[in-house]
């Protein structure tokens, strides 16, 4: 059954994720609509980090690598993430940052397609992905090109010169979603490989890396996966490519026998060759513990609830705040789990919102961004956020000089 808000948006009466909400350590009187930038702390992560520091590092010292299983964390956390992105066990590893992992897989893809010299991306891609590609291609010399087209032009821009299609599935600004299956198929038909960034996909929408035929994927774990600020990222290598994948960045943890200390590099089997340096154990442990909240959770149900919440929010905001313009796709099936509105005074308005306990974020030049993570966000949060936003916009509460002061992180 469902209730109807004052502006006609239907919402369920019961909160289907009340059990998972209890797993998060959220500040009182706060509506947190910024899990698309940084997921909140879980009770399990807090307890796990304390345990690692006091009982494992504190008591076992260096023995913790063997006695406490630290050395296995990249694979252990990777398998948990694999289950959330439609990848087979053993095909995902947790390591480094998204940017570093992208460098690895993109360099590997170019090595596998030496007769092709173009990396194709779109203007909606996260800038760091484009930076990585630009500098990698510059280092490879003449003949290599980064081709950037409008998101809607990607399909037609795939041709026989493309070595790698490099896209972020969910646009970080508007949440527009690319069709991973269709674009991967088109890339393969042209002889190219498909590299996907899942930063705004993993834990937000159902992903099927294996079913889509994706060749490589990367993603961060500190957004919808709630791994913590700066948590290590993940990397996926399609099993069929595992033994021919060679990254331009290699390190001892990706060696076949790290503790043999050979002077010549021999890559480890499978995705383990994507490892480089020593795993950050505290961060890995926090992530591994945080991922436990997904046990027994159906991502299809998460997606359905996310759409319900975001549709309610859009209806409420458009009825209450006519000065705001929806920047995200109108069709819920065509967007991810966050919603963006254009507002000329968006930065100041967001600071006013945050001060009043509703936390979203801002993306230049004028986007107010709100994320809907059903594991800890419910109907009451959405309605409160819309009410506070209405007051800020209609009463011009954003028009306070202190809200215009741009902070380092927006």
N, C-alpha and C positions, 0 to 999 in steps of 0.2 A: 504494500500500500504506500501511498505517497501523499504528502501535503503539497499545497501550492503557496508560493510566496506572494507577497503583495503585488509582484509584477509578473505573475503567471508562470514562473519556472517550477516544474515539478521536482520534488526531492523526496527520497525515502524518509520514513519516520524514524526508523531505527538506524543506528550507526553500525554498519557491518564490520568496521575495523576497530571497534572499541578495545578488543583484546590486544591488538598490536600497538595501539596508542599508549597503553600502559607500560610498554617496554621502553619508552623514550623518556629521557630526563629533560622535560621542557620547562622553561621559566613560567611561573604563574602569571596569569593575566596577559599573556602574549599570544598573538595570532601569528604563526610563523609560516609565511608564504614565500620562503626563500630557499626551500630545499633543492631548488634547481641550481643554486650556487654553492650551498653548503648544508648538508643534512645535519640534523640535530644529534646530540649525544644520546647513545643508548645506555641503559643501566649496565648491560653486559660489557660494553666496551670500557666503561669506567672501572668496573670490577676487574676486568681482565688486565688492563694496564697496571693497576695497582698490584695485582698478583705477579705479573712479570717482573716489575721493579723490585718488589720486596722478596718474594719467594724464589723466583727463578734467577734473575740477575744477582740479587742480593745473596742468595745462598749457594747457587750452583756455579756462579762466576762463568768462566769460559766453557764449563761443562754443559751449560744450557743449550749449546748448539746440538749436542747429541741427546742429553738426558731430558731436555724439555721440548725437543722437536723443532727448534728454531729454523734449522736448515730446510725443513719441509714446508714452511709457511707459504712460499711463492706458489707451490703446486696445490697445497691444501686450499688456500683462499681462491686460487684460480679455478679449481673444480666447483667451488660454490658459485662463483660468478658465471661459469660456463652454463650452469643449470638455468640461469636467468637470461641468457642471451642465445639460447638455442644452439649451443655448441657441445660436441661430445666431450666426455671426460678426458682429461689429459691434453686438451688442445688450447687451454688458456693458462697463462702464467701471470702472476702479479709481480710487478717490478717497475722501478724508475718512475718517470712522469709520462703523461700522455704525449708530450712533445718529443721526448727521447724515444719512446716506443714508436711513434710515427716515423721518425728518422730511420729507425731500424727496418721497419717493414717496407717503407717506401724505397729505401736503398736496395732491399732484397728484391722487390718487384722489378725495379729497373734492371737489376742484374739478370733476372730471369727473362727479360724481354729486351735484349741488347739491340735488336733491329728496330725498335720503336723508340722515339725520342721525346714524346710529349707526355706531360702529366696534366690531366684535365681536372679542373675543379670549378667551383662556382663562387659568385660574389657574395653569397650568403654564408660561406664557410667561416669558421672561427679563424681570426687573423693568424694565430700562432701556427695553424696548419699550413697556411700560405707562406709564412716566414720560413718554416722548416723546408718546404719544397723549393722556395726561391734559392736559399743558400746551398742546399744539396745539389741542385741543378747547376748553379754557378760553379761549384767545385768540380763538376764533371766535364766542363769545357763546352766548346762550341757544338751546336747542333741540338742541344737540349732546350726544351721550352716548357714553361708553365703557362698553360692556356686557361684563362678564367673567363667564364661566360655567366650570363644571368641564370638563376636556378631553373627557370622554365625552358632554357635553351640547351640544357645538358644532354638530353637524349639525342638531339640532332647533331651535337658537336662531337659525338663519339665516332672516330674514323680509324683507318688502318695505321695512322701515325701514333696513336695513343698507346703508351706502355702501361699506364696506370690511371684508373679513374679514382680520384681521391675526394671523397665527400663526407660531410657530417650529415648523418641521417636526419636529425632534428635541428633546425636552425636555432642558434642560441638566442637570437633576438625575437623572432616572430613565432617560433615553434612550428613553422612549416615543415612537413615531413616529405622526404624523398621516398620513392618506391624502390626499396632495396632490391627486391627480386627482379623487377623489370630492368633497372639500370645495370645490375650485375650481368644479367643475360645479354644485354646489348653490348656491354664491354667484352664479354667472352666471344661474342660473334665477330667482333672486330679484332680479336687476338690480344686484347688487353686484359689486365688483372684489375680486380676491384678492391680498393682499400677504403674501409669505412671507419669513421669516428663515431663512437656511441656515447659520447659524453652526456648528451641529453636524452639518451634512449634507455640505457641500462637501468632497470628498476622503475622506469616510467611507462614504457610501452612494451608489448610483446615483441621480441626480436627472435628471428630464426636464421642465425648465421649459416647453419648447415643446410637448411632447406633452400635458402636463397642462393647458395653457391658462392658466397663471399669468400675471397681469397685471404684477406687479412682484415683485422679489426683492432682498434685501440679504444681506450676509454678511461675516464677517471672514476675513482671510487668514492670521492668525497661529496658528491651531489646526492642523487637518489639512493645510493648504496650506503650513505651515512658513515663512511670510513674515518672521517675526521679531517681537519684542515691540513692540506698538503698530503693526504694519504696517498700511498703508492697507486699507480695506475695498473691497467691490465692490457695484455696483448694476446691476440688470437691468431693462430696460423692454421689454415685449412690442412687437415691431416694429410691429404694427397700431396701437399707441397712441402711437408715438414723436412724431408731429407735433402731437398735441393735448395732450401731457403738459406741464404747466407747474407747476413747483415754487414754493413760497412762499419758497424760498431760492435766490437767483440770484447769480452772480458773473461776473467777466470771462472766466474760462476756459470758461464755458458759453455765452458770446456767440458769435454767428455769425461775427464778425470781431473777435477780442480786441484785435488791434493796430491797429484803426481808431480805438479809443478814443472811440467814439460815446457820447453821454450817454444815449441811450435803449437799453433792453435789447431785443435780438432774439435769441431762443434759437437755438443751433446745431442742426443737423439730428440726429435720432436721439438715442441715449443720451448723446451728447457734451454735450447741454444739462444733464445732471445734474452736470457739473463746476462747481466754484465758484471756489476759490482756486488758487494756484500749487502744482503737484505737488511733494511732498517727494521729491526725486530719489534721495537715498541709500536711503531706505526702499523706494521704487519699484524701484530697481535690485536690491536684495536679494530682494524678492519675485519679480521677473521671473526672476532666476537660480534661485531655489528651485523655481519651477514647472517647471523643466526636468526634475526627477526623475520627472515624470509622463509623459514622452514614452515611448510604447510600452506603458504600463501599462493593463490592462483593469480598469475599476472593478468589473465583475462579479466578477472574480477576487479583487480586494481585499475586496469584501464577503463572499465565500464564506470567505476565509481569516480575516477578522475574526470571523465567526461561529464558526469552528472554535476560535480562540484564546479567545474569551469563554466559549464553552460549556465548554471545558477548565477555565478559571479558576473558573467557577461551581461545577462539580462538585468541584474540589479544595477550594475554600474551604468549601463546605457540609459536606464530609466531615471537614475538619480543624478548622473553627471553628464549632461549633454555636451559639455565642452571637451570630453575625452573621445578619441577616435580609436576604434578597434584596429590594431595593426596585425593581429594574428589572423589566420584563415577563419572565415566564418563557419566552414564545415568542420565539425569536431573531428571527423575521421582524417582530416588533412593536417591536423596539428598535433603536437606532442602534449606534454602535461603542464605546460605553462602558458600564460596568456599575457599579451602585451598591449598596452594602450598608449597612443600618442597624446602628449600634452605638452604645450609650449613650456610650461613651468614644471615639467615632470621631476626634475632633480629636487627642487625645493619642496614640492608636494610630497615626494617620497620621504624626505627628511622629517617633515611634519607627521607623516603617518608613523614612521618608526618611533618618534618621540611619544606617540600615543599608543604604542604597543602592537602595531600592525606592521610586520616586517616583510617588505618586498625588496626589490632593488631597481636600479636605474641603468639603462644603457644608452649612451650618446647616439644621436643628439637629443632625442626627446621621448624615449620609451620608458614607461613604467612597467615593470615586469613582476608577475605574480605566479608562483609555482603551487601546484596542487598535488600533494603527496598523501593519498588516502590512508597510508599507514598511521598517520598522526593528525590529519586535517579532516574536520567534519563540517557539517552543514552550518552549525552555529558560528564556526570560525569564519566561514564565507560571508554570512550575513553581517556579522560584526565588522568585517573588513570593508564591505560596501558602505555600511552606515558611516563609519569613520571617514572614509574617502569622500563621501558626499558632503560631510560637514567641512572638510578641509577645502574642497573645491568651491562649494557654494558660498562659504563665508570668507573665502580668500585667506584662509589661515596660512597658506603657503607664502603669502606676501610679507614675510618677516626676514629682515636682512641676514639673520643668523642661519637661516635655511639655505641661503645662496652660497655659503662658504663651501667650496668643493673639497671634499676629503680625498686622500690618496686612493682609497678603494671606494668605488661607487656602486 
